[in-house]
Amino acid sequence: MEQAMGELMETVRRSRFLADLSPYDRDPWRTAIAIPAGILAGAVAGLLGALSATLVFMLIVSGLDGASAAMELFRVFSETDLAEPTGRESLFILAALAGVNLGAAIGFVAAAGAIHHRRIRDYVNDGQPLRWRLMVGGLVLVGLVMLAVTGGAVLTGQTIDPPILRVSPNLVGRSLYAVIAVALLVLASAAEELVFRGWLLKQSAAYVRNPIALMALNGLLFAAIHLDPNLDAFLVRAAMGAGLTWMALRLGGIELGIGAHAANNVVILLMLRPMTTRPDAAHEFKVGLIASALVVLAGFIAIAELAVRWPALRRWTRLSSPATA
């Protein structure tokens, strides 16, 4: 058992995703310059992304229901304690956030990567075309697992009030909401994966190749950027970030992680908690969430191993060879 674990860790350490690291990546001066340059470029691109997404969404609403309906959407930004937005308002918030995330991620990675002589696509996988089947696989697998967990909670007596049932009085409206929400959440998740499991993972691996250290660093920074006021929620997010790091190392890219990350957010948005502008309230530390964090970490690692080891899934995703150098 110990030997098998050692061999697995060595396989992850030699991930093809990290095989192209160069002296440019290991130059501390370049790294020191890349971070502030990336932050500046990301801030500008994030603002442009938010403006573009907001404008497109307003034009669509204006075409459907008039300019006054489009202007009313801005109340979501003035009412910071809005707990129950309409379906349209929820999608408006989500579109703005997706625009910010995607713009900021592309700006940051493009600027920081240029200093390391890299293109954006170098942070997606090990040089292959976008593996969209892996992305869909992650979306479906993690989505099914989370729906099963939610269903199990209902069977044990917990009460849930799915937001998807409140966004529209009919099935067509709910279905349209779900499709748009999934698309926006995939974009938002892709942005975070590009920065954390793309740029940050490669850049930190230029100095440290230990998989456990990379998972811990990536998970802690991923949780920290969300500015959650509660330590228990911080630990769950850190575990998720660590598990997504394992996925990227094991699969040689971020595509499976994009789908898995998006599925997590999709189930939360549609089944558990609506998209609002209300910040998370502080609460007492919930010891039970430590176990939840461990389950999240183990679950994401298990999904990655399933994608690597299940022959039928490997054939469908066209993952033809182990992602090691």
Phi and psi in degrees as a GROMACS rama.xvg file:
@    title "Ramachandran Plot"
@    xaxis  label "Phi"
@    yaxis  label "Psi"
@TYPE xy
-63.9022  -39.4622  GLU-2
-66.0934  -42.1501  GLN-3
-62.7806  -40.5189  ALA-4
-65.6373  -39.6409  MET-5
-63.0982  -40.2529  GLY-6
-66.8669  -38.0463  GLU-7
-65.1357  -44.0326  LEU-8
-64.255  -35.9388  MET-9
-68.0254  -37.6016  GLU-10
-60.8046  -44.0841  THR-11
-66.8512  -39.8522  VAL-12
-60.6627  -32.8295  ARG-13
-95.5078  26.544  ARG-14
-52.3271  136.791  SER-15
-60.8293  -24.2679  ARG-16
-61.713  -25.2699  PHE-17
-105.504  3.03622  LEU-18
-70.2686  -20.654  ALA-19
-97.808  14.358  ASP-20
-61.2646  137.05  LEU-21
-126.51  172.863  SER-22
-57.5954  -28.12  PRO-23
-62.3474  -38.266  TYR-24
-70.4559  -29.5448  ASP-25
-91.2007  2.87589  ARG-26
-82.3287  109.885  ASP-27
-63.0159  -29.1387  PRO-28
-68.3751  -40.6664  TRP-29
-63.0797  -41.0373  ARG-30
-62.9117  -41.8172  THR-31
-63.0037  -33.7497  ALA-32
-80.6847  -36.1988  ILE-33
-63.4037  -37.6248  ALA-34
-64.9671  -54.7234  ILE-35
-65.702  -34.6313  PRO-36
-64.2411  -40.9097  ALA-37
-66.4733  -39.9767  GLY-38
-63.4247  -42.8874  ILE-39
-63.8723  -47.7092  LEU-40
-64.6769  -37.6583  ALA-41
-65.9333  -37.5498  GLY-42
-64.0339  -44.4692  ALA-43
-65.9255  -47.1975  VAL-44
-67.2301  -34.5253  ALA-45
-64.4733  -40.5858  GLY-46
-63.7838  -43.8087  LEU-47
-64.4267  -38.7092  LEU-48
-63.8617  -41.7232  GLY-49
-65.5563  -43.3936  ALA-50
-63.715  -41.9546  LEU-51
-65.1815  -46.5635  SER-52
-63.5761  -41.2805  ALA-53
-63.5525  -43.5896  THR-54
-63.8482  -45.8898  LEU-55
-61.344  -44.5381  VAL-56
-63.4589  -42.0471  PHE-57
-66.389  -36.8573  MET-58
-63.9684  -39.4204  LEU-59
-65.293  -46.8987  ILE-60
-64.8084  -39.9314  VAL-61
-62.1697  -39.9916  SER-62
-67.18  -29.9923  GLY-63
-84.8549  -44.6087  LEU-64
-129.542  8.01236  ASP-65
98.3859  162.007  GLY-66
-65.6642  -33.7456  ALA-67
-63.9081  -39.0641  SER-68
-65.1093  -37.3961  ALA-69
-66.1862  -41.9029  ALA-70
-67.4412  -30.6015  MET-71
-64.5115  -20.8358  GLU-72
-61.976  -26.7563  LEU-73
-69.1792  -8.74843  PHE-74
-65.6992  -20.0293  ARG-75
-66.3422  -23.8142  VAL-76
-89.7113  -22.8873  PHE-77
-87.0262  -30.08  SER-78
-97.0608  84.6592  GLU-79
-69.4453  -12.1163  THR-80
-107.046  26.6325  ASP-81
-69.9984  109.331  LEU-82
-92.168  -27.3567  ALA-83
-135.343  74.6693  GLU-84
-70.7845  160.383  PRO-85
-70.1513  169.004  THR-86
-58.7896  -41.3116  GLY-87
-64.7547  -42.2246  ARG-88
-65.7071  -39.2847  GLU-89
-61.5258  -43.9899  SER-90
-67.3603  -34.0235  LEU-91
-63.164  -45.4946  PHE-92
-60.284  -45.2955  ILE-93
-64.3234  -40.0808  LEU-94
-63.8873  -42.2912  ALA-95
-63.8364  -42.952  ALA-96
-66.2738  -40.0709  LEU-97
-63.5468  -39.5948  ALA-98
-63.3243  -44.6768  GLY-99
-61.0091  -51.4419  VAL-100
-59.1161  -49.468  ASN-101
-67.2902  -44.0052  LEU-102
-62.5442  -46.8288  GLY-103
-63.3677  -40.739  ALA-104
-65.265  -46.3141  ALA-105
-64.4868  -43.4281  ILE-106
-62.3502  -46.5321  GLY-107
-62.5771  -51.6478  PHE-108
-67.717  -37.1203  VAL-109
-63.8634  -45.0718  ALA-110
-71.014  -48.8683  ALA-111
-65.963  -40.0451  ALA-112
-65.2838  -36.4677  GLY-113
-60.557  -36.4148  ALA-114
-67.2353  -28.7557  ILE-115
-94.4844  12.654  HIS-116
61.8037  43.1772  HIS-117
-127.476  152.332  ARG-118
-96.0992  164.288  ARG-119
-59.0202  -39.9913  ILE-120
-64.2403  -20.153  ARG-121
-65.381  -19.7997  ASP-122
-97.9291  6.10586  TYR-123
-94.8076  -48.882  VAL-124
-155.726  -162.391  ASN-125
-91.2493  32.2278  ASP-126
104.487  3.15661  GLY-127
-89.3155  163.927  GLN-128
-61.1194  161.17  PRO-129
-55.9102  124.476  LEU-130
-91.7311  79.1142  ARG-131
-65.9598  -25.3491  TRP-132
-66.8232  -35.8268  ARG-133
-64.3487  -38.6476  LEU-134
-62.357  -46.5026  MET-135
-64.6033  -39.6303  VAL-136
-59.8286  -44.2793  GLY-137
-63.9789  -39.9144  GLY-138
-62.4716  -44.7215  LEU-139
-72.8788  -47.2733  VAL-140
-63.5755  -50.5731  LEU-141
-68.635  -36.0147  VAL-142
-60.2481  -44.604  GLY-143
-64.4312  -41.5623  LEU-144
-62.69  -45.5931  VAL-145
-67.6554  -36.9545  MET-146
-65.4158  -37.8137  LEU-147
-65.0618  -41.5084  ALA-148
-64.1239  -42.2994  VAL-149
-63.3042  -43.1069  THR-150
-62.6443  -38.8052  GLY-151
-63.4396  -37.8345  GLY-152
-63.6812  -39.1329  ALA-153
-65.2962  -40.7218  VAL-154
-66.4118  -26.4094  LEU-155
-88.0487  6.13204  THR-156
107.186  -5.33818  GLY-157
-74.5701  144.982  GLN-158
-103.235  130.532  THR-159
-125.489  150.708  ILE-160
-124.912  85.8545  ASP-161
-56.3493  122.815  PRO-162
-58.5703  -29.0463  PRO-163
-60.1981  -26.726  ILE-164
-77.4491  -14.4638  LEU-165
-104.168  -6.6334  ARG-166
-81.3428  -19.0371  VAL-167
-157.688  148.14  SER-168
-79.0215  -7.98022  PRO-169
-132.53  165.039  ASN-170
-66.0165  -37.4128  LEU-171
-61.6962  -46.6407  VAL-172
-63.2748  -41.3942  GLY-173
-66.105  -40.0851  ARG-174
-65.0541  -42.9287  SER-175
-63.1212  -42.3682  LEU-176
-59.1292  -45.6985  TYR-177
-63.2862  -42.8244  ALA-178
-63.1191  -45.6564  VAL-179
-65.8939  -41.4889  ILE-180
-62.9918  -43.2665  ALA-181
-61.2581  -45.4233  VAL-182
-60.8776  -44.6857  ALA-183
-67.8464  -38.004  LEU-184
-70.7322  -31.9148  LEU-185
-63.9291  -43.0707  VAL-186
-63.349  -44.7575  LEU-187
-64.0614  -40.7178  ALA-188
-67.7313  -39.1828  SER-189
-59.834  -38.2518  ALA-190
-62.3031  -47.4591  ALA-191
-67.2913  -38.8152  GLU-192
-65.7351  -37.2378  GLU-193
-61.6084  -40.8954  LEU-194
-75.8124  -50.2117  VAL-195
-85.283  -52.7034  PHE-196
-88.4599  -4.63521  ARG-197
-99.8386  -84.5069  GLY-198
-62.6203  -53.3553  TRP-199
-61.9018  -42.6967  LEU-200
-63.3005  -47.7854  LEU-201
-64.9511  -40.8055  LYS-202
-68.6506  -41.9116  GLN-203
-69.7432  -32.5423  SER-204
-69.5628  -17.2875  ALA-205
-67.0907  -20.4398  ALA-206
-113.556  -28.9346  TYR-207
-135.703  127.273  VAL-208
-108.067  -0.877439  ARG-209
-68.6442  120.758  ASN-210
-59.5232  -38.6094  PRO-211
-65.3241  -42.9868  ILE-212
-63.5422  -40.8623  ALA-213
-65.0199  -41.1996  LEU-214
-65.142  -42.5963  MET-215
-65.3843  -47.2276  ALA-216
-62.1667  -47.4789  LEU-217
-64.0841  -42.9295  ASN-218
-64.1059  -42.6972  GLY-219
-65.9507  -43.0631  LEU-220
-69.6047  -35.9727  LEU-221
-62.7887  -42.4062  PHE-222
-69.368  -39.9472  ALA-223
-63.3146  -37.0021  ALA-224
-67.544  -19.3529  ILE-225
-82.7951  -9.99433  HIS-226
54.5265  39.8498  LEU-227
-74.9838  131.587  ASP-228
-76.2116  -5.58927  PRO-229
-111.993  128.071  ASN-230
-63.8763  -37.3713  LEU-231
-64.9653  -42.722  ASP-232
-66.6803  -34.9564  ALA-233
-58.4493  -44.3352  PHE-234
-65.525  -37.774  LEU-235
-65.4008  -43.6268  VAL-236
-65.6416  -38.7133  ARG-237
-62.9323  -39.9953  ALA-238
-64.3947  -39.8537  ALA-239
-63.5991  -44.2219  MET-240
-62.2033  -39.2045  GLY-241
-65.8987  -42.0757  ALA-242
-64.7493  -38.6186  GLY-243
-67.4574  -31.1098  LEU-244
-65.0699  -42.8949  THR-245
-59.2187  -42.3042  TRP-246
-57.159  -47.598  MET-247
-63.2055  -41.7907  ALA-248
-68.5139  -41.212  LEU-249
-73.5382  -36.8928  ARG-250
-96.6071  -6.44976  LEU-251
75.7759  26.5402  GLY-252
170.363  178.126  GLY-253
-100.716  2.02881  ILE-254
-63.7328  -45.9152  GLU-255
-61.8697  -39.694  LEU-256
-65.0984  -35.4011  GLY-257
-59.8771  -48.6122  ILE-258
-63.7688  -42.9818  GLY-259
-64.6418  -44.7863  ALA-260
-61.0033  -46.4251  HIS-261
-63.1954  -41.3762  ALA-262
-60.71  -41.8251  ALA-263
-57.1311  -47.9152  ASN-264
-69.9935  -34.94  ASN-265
-62.5008  -47.9356  VAL-266
-64.3806  -40.0562  VAL-267
-61.9729  -46.5815  ILE-268
-68.0463  -42.3901  LEU-269
-83.691  -30.8717  LEU-270
-110.943  -25.6472  MET-271
-118.979  -46.5268  LEU-272
-146.471  128.266  ARG-273
-72.7636  160.05  PRO-274
-75.2667  117.967  MET-275
-133.596  173.289  THR-276
-97.014  1.10867  THR-277
-74.6416  125.929  ARG-278
-70.455  154.968  PRO-279
-64.4251  134.549  ASP-280
-84.185  146.672  ALA-281
-70.9741  144.354  ALA-282
-144.401  169.496  HIS-283
-66.7225  150.648  GLU-284
-62.3638  127.834  PHE-285
-101.746  107.41  LYS-286
-59.5498  -33.149  VAL-287
-61.1008  -23.3229  GLY-288
-73.4593  -14.1781  LEU-289
-64.5574  -44.6518  ILE-290
-63.57  -38.2968  ALA-291
-61.7128  -39.7705  SER-292
-62.7229  -41.7792  ALA-293
-65.98  -37.7432  LEU-294
-65.7163  -41.4672  VAL-295
-61.1632  -46.37  VAL-296
-60.4102  -48.8568  LEU-297
-63.3186  -37.0661  ALA-298
-65.1456  -44.6451  GLY-299
-67.9544  -37.6153  PHE-300
-63.8621  -41.4939  ILE-301
-63.5441  -40.1357  ALA-302
-62.3021  -41.2241  ILE-303
-62.7378  -44.5639  ALA-304
-66.7429  -35.2198  GLU-305
-62.1413  -43.1093  LEU-306
-64.6375  -31.4411  ALA-307
-81.591  -37.3539  VAL-308
-101.701  -22.8011  ARG-309
-80.0361  111.213  TRP-310
-55.8332  -44.0812  PRO-311
-62.9726  -41.1466  ALA-312
-69.5851  -38.0651  LEU-313
-61.5097  -40.199  ARG-314
-66.89  -43.4042  ARG-315
-67.1039  -40.3907  TRP-316
-80.0957  -9.34428  THR-317
61.5835  36.0945  ARG-318
-86.7274  89.0153  LEU-319
-81.975  -20.9349  SER-320
-146.386  153.705  SER-321
-57.7231  143.242  PRO-322
-85.0816  57.171  ALA-323
-124.528  152.386  THR-324
